[in-house]
Every structure is written in structure tokens, then in C-alpha cells.
Amino acid sequence: MLASCHSGQMRLFLVRHGITLHNIEGRYTGQADVPLAKAGQRQAQALGKRLAAVPLNAIVSSDLQRARATAEAIARYHALPVGEEPAMREVALGAWESCTYAEVAARDPDLVALRRVDGTVAPPGGESFIQVRERAAGAVERWYRQYPRGTVLCVSHAGVIEVLACQLLGIDLRHRRQFRSENASLSEFELNEDIAILVRWNDTAHLE
């Protein structure tokens, strides 16, 4: 059961999209617009059922189709449209997109290692985690102004969710990799003007 938000706080659900073929194959996807795999569609449906009775004020999604399809599976249980939010797109990975992790590590080992500890480093033709943090944090600030006592659900991507968790909790970006975000997982924060409280992280009970 999902606990209620305390009065005076915005409740923010962060959902990672369902699984894709790139995820299954261990490929960097970035902003390549790949669809959900069949298993990802089933995950999205299970998540929709899990959240069916949870009151929501807004459902927003990255404008990439894997996130949008996941959001639509949730929205079918609510009388709400899915608002597209380009600021919540996955990290742009440039030349690394659609390559396997092993291929990237073999081709750019020094850059891969540096990027793990330095948020200003970007893949060739891609963007840094600092850039991702700025756009994602800006979106959350907008939602807070619109729904200071409401509940917002956003479907996004692992890289963005992990960066945003660091931002909300005041943690250095180098620790983002300590926040695992599985496909179709549910994380929750309570936000007010002074503090963000982590209520749940990487909850996949609906997939069991």
C-alpha cells in the first residue's frame, strides 16, 4: 500500500520505463527512440494496475516512446492526459548510443572511467550529467510551483532518475551509480520548500 503525502508537501513519483530490447542486450540507449519490448509492455501494465487507486494530479513523461508508452499504461486508470516533458529525456550519449557497454569500454576506456567521477564529462556528441541535472531539476521546480500540495508522477529513464535523486537529496553526482533504478520501478519523494524526503526507492513489488 502506498502511504499518503503529508499536508503541505508535493508527492513525486519517479518511474523508470519498462524494459526494451536495448536493455536486454546491454546497450547504451540514450536518446535513441526505441520501443518497449513485449516484456516491457507487460511491466507497464502491471505498474498501471499497481497505481490504479493512487490519486494523481498530473502524469508527465519523457517524450521518448518507451517512457510515453509506460506512462499511457498508467494513465488508462486515471482521467488524466500524459504531458510530454522533453526535460526528462534520457542522457544524450552521442556516439555511444546503440553500442554495447563492452564496445564503449573498449573504444573509450579513459573517457568512461573519467565520466564515472566527473559530472562535467560528456560522451562524444552527448551531454554531461551536470547538463542533465539542470534540465531535470528545472522540470521538478515547475511541477512544485504548479502542484505544491499535489501528486505528480513522471516516467523517465535510469540516468535521469539517478541524477535527480542526487540533486534532491544534496548528494554529489559521483554517487549517482549507487542509486539502482530497475525497469518499471517506482520511486517516491516528498518535497517541500526546505527538504526532499526519500520515501521509497526502486520498488518493483508489482513485477513479482
C-alpha positions as CSV (number, residue, x, y, z in Angstrom):
1,M,0.0,0.0,0.0
2,L,1.2,3.5,-0.9
3,A,1.3,5.9,2.0
4,S,-0.4,9.3,1.8
5,C,1.6,12.5,1.4
6,H,1.7,14.8,4.5
7,S,-0.2,18.1,4.1
8,G,1.9,20.9,2.6
9,Q,4.2,18.6,0.6
10,M,4.3,17.6,-3.1
11,R,4.4,13.9,-3.6
12,L,6.6,13.0,-6.6
13,F,6.7,9.5,-8.1
14,L,9.6,8.8,-10.4
15,V,9.0,5.7,-12.7
16,R,11.6,4.1,-15.0
17,H,10.1,2.9,-18.3
18,G,9.6,-0.8,-19.0
19,I,12.3,-2.9,-20.4
20,T,13.5,-2.5,-24.1
21,L,15.5,-4.8,-26.4
22,H,18.5,-2.5,-25.8
23,N,18.2,-3.0,-22.1
24,I,18.1,-6.8,-22.6
25,E,21.1,-6.7,-24.9
26,G,23.1,-4.4,-22.6
27,R,23.3,-1.5,-25.0
28,Y,23.6,2.2,-24.3
29,T,20.3,3.7,-25.5
30,G,20.5,7.4,-24.6
31,Q,18.0,9.4,-26.7
32,A,17.6,6.7,-29.4
33,D,13.9,6.3,-29.6
34,V,13.4,2.6,-29.1
35,P,10.1,0.9,-28.2
36,L,9.2,-1.2,-25.3
37,A,9.9,-4.9,-25.6
38,K,6.9,-7.2,-25.1
39,A,8.1,-7.8,-21.6
40,G,8.3,-4.1,-21.1
41,Q,4.7,-3.7,-22.1
42,R,3.7,-6.3,-19.6
43,Q,5.7,-4.5,-16.9
44,A,4.0,-1.2,-17.8
45,Q,0.6,-2.9,-17.5
46,A,1.5,-4.3,-14.1
47,L,2.6,-0.9,-12.9
48,G,-0.6,0.7,-14.1
49,K,-2.6,-1.7,-12.0
50,R,-0.4,-1.1,-9.0
51,L,-1.1,2.7,-9.2
52,A,-4.8,2.5,-10.2
53,A,-6.1,3.6,-6.8
54,V,-3.5,6.2,-6.2
55,P,-4.8,9.8,-6.6
56,L,-2.7,11.7,-9.1
57,N,-2.8,15.4,-10.1
58,A,-0.6,15.1,-13.1
59,I,1.1,12.4,-15.2
60,V,4.2,13.5,-17.2
61,S,6.6,11.6,-19.3
62,S,9.8,11.9,-21.3
63,D,8.9,12.4,-24.9
64,L,10.7,9.2,-25.9
65,Q,8.3,6.4,-26.9
66,R,9.5,3.8,-24.3
67,A,8.6,6.3,-21.5
68,R,5.4,7.6,-23.2
69,A,4.1,4.0,-23.6
70,T,4.8,3.3,-19.9
71,A,3.0,6.5,-18.9
72,E,0.0,5.7,-21.0
73,A,-0.4,2.3,-19.4
74,I,-0.6,4.2,-16.0
75,A,-2.9,6.9,-17.4
76,R,-5.5,4.5,-18.6
77,Y,-6.6,4.1,-14.9
78,H,-6.8,7.9,-14.3
79,A,-8.8,10.7,-16.0
80,L,-5.6,12.5,-16.9
81,P,-3.7,13.2,-20.1
82,V,0.0,12.3,-20.4
83,G,2.0,15.6,-20.6
84,E,5.2,15.3,-22.6
85,E,8.3,16.6,-20.8
86,P,11.5,16.7,-23.0
87,A,13.5,17.8,-20.0
88,M,13.1,14.3,-18.6
89,R,14.6,12.6,-21.7
90,E,17.4,10.2,-21.1
91,V,21.0,11.4,-21.1
92,A,22.2,12.1,-24.7
93,L,25.0,9.7,-25.3
94,G,26.0,10.8,-28.8
95,A,28.4,8.3,-30.5
96,W,27.8,5.7,-27.7
97,E,24.1,5.3,-28.5
98,S,23.1,1.7,-29.5
99,C,26.6,0.4,-28.7
100,T,27.0,-2.3,-26.1
101,Y,28.7,-1.4,-22.8
102,A,31.6,-3.6,-23.7
103,E,32.1,-1.9,-27.1
104,V,32.1,1.6,-25.4
105,A,34.5,0.5,-22.7
106,A,36.9,-1.0,-25.2
107,R,36.8,2.1,-27.5
108,D,36.9,4.9,-24.9
109,P,38.2,3.4,-21.7
110,D,39.7,6.6,-20.3
111,L,36.6,8.7,-21.0
112,V,34.3,6.0,-19.5
113,A,36.4,6.0,-16.3
114,L,36.5,9.8,-16.1
115,R,32.8,10.1,-16.6
116,R,32.1,8.0,-13.6
117,V,33.7,10.5,-11.2
118,D,33.4,13.8,-13.1
119,G,29.9,15.2,-13.8
120,T,31.1,17.7,-16.4
121,V,32.4,15.0,-18.8
122,A,30.2,14.0,-21.8
123,P,30.5,11.2,-24.4
124,P,31.4,12.3,-27.9
125,G,28.4,14.3,-29.2
126,G,26.5,13.7,-26.0
127,E,25.8,15.6,-22.7
128,S,27.2,15.7,-19.2
129,F,25.4,14.7,-16.0
130,I,25.6,18.4,-15.0
131,Q,23.5,19.3,-18.0
132,V,21.0,16.6,-17.3
133,R,20.8,17.7,-13.6
134,E,20.0,21.3,-14.7
135,R,17.2,20.3,-17.1
136,A,15.6,17.7,-14.8
137,A,15.8,20.0,-11.7
138,G,14.1,22.8,-13.7
139,A,11.2,20.5,-14.5
140,V,10.7,19.5,-10.9
141,E,10.7,23.1,-9.8
142,R,8.0,23.9,-12.3
143,W,5.9,21.0,-11.1
144,Y,6.3,22.1,-7.5
145,R,5.1,25.6,-8.4
146,Q,2.0,24.1,-10.1
147,Y,1.2,21.4,-7.6
148,P,2.7,22.4,-4.2
149,R,0.3,20.0,-2.3
150,G,-0.4,17.6,-5.2
151,T,0.9,14.4,-6.5
152,V,2.9,14.3,-9.8
153,L,4.0,11.1,-11.5
154,C,6.8,11.2,-14.0
155,V,8.0,8.4,-16.3
156,S,11.7,8.9,-17.2
157,H,14.9,6.9,-17.6
158,A,17.6,5.4,-15.3
159,G,20.2,8.1,-15.9
160,V,17.9,11.0,-15.3
161,I,16.3,9.4,-12.2
162,E,19.6,8.7,-10.6
163,V,20.9,12.2,-11.3
164,L,17.7,13.7,-10.0
165,A,17.9,11.6,-6.8
166,C,21.4,13.1,-6.1
167,Q,20.1,16.6,-6.7
168,L,17.0,16.3,-4.5
169,L,19.0,14.7,-1.6
170,G,22.0,17.1,-1.9
171,I,24.4,14.3,-2.8
172,D,27.4,14.6,-5.1
173,L,26.8,13.4,-8.6
174,R,29.6,10.9,-8.4
175,H,27.3,8.8,-6.2
176,R,24.5,8.5,-8.8
177,R,25.6,5.0,-9.6
178,Q,24.7,3.9,-6.1
179,F,21.1,4.5,-6.9
180,R,20.0,1.5,-9.0
181,S,16.8,2.1,-10.9
182,E,15.3,-1.1,-12.5
183,N,12.9,-1.1,-15.4
184,A,9.3,-0.3,-14.4
185,S,10.5,0.6,-10.9
186,L,8.7,3.1,-8.7
187,S,10.5,5.6,-6.5
188,E,8.9,8.3,-4.4
189,F,9.9,11.6,-2.8
190,E,8.0,14.1,-0.6
191,L,9.0,17.7,-1.5
192,N,8.6,21.0,0.3
193,E,10.4,24.3,0.2
194,D,13.2,23.2,2.6
195,I,13.8,19.5,2.1
196,A,13.2,16.4,-0.1
197,I,12.4,13.2,1.7
198,L,13.1,9.8,0.1
199,V,10.0,7.6,0.8
200,R,10.7,4.6,-1.4
201,W,13.3,3.6,-4.0
202,N,13.4,1.1,-6.8
203,D,10.1,-0.6,-5.7
204,T,9.3,-3.4,-8.1
205,A,6.8,-5.4,-6.0
206,H,4.2,-5.2,-8.8
207,L,6.5,-7.3,-11.0
208,E,6.9,-10.2,-8.7
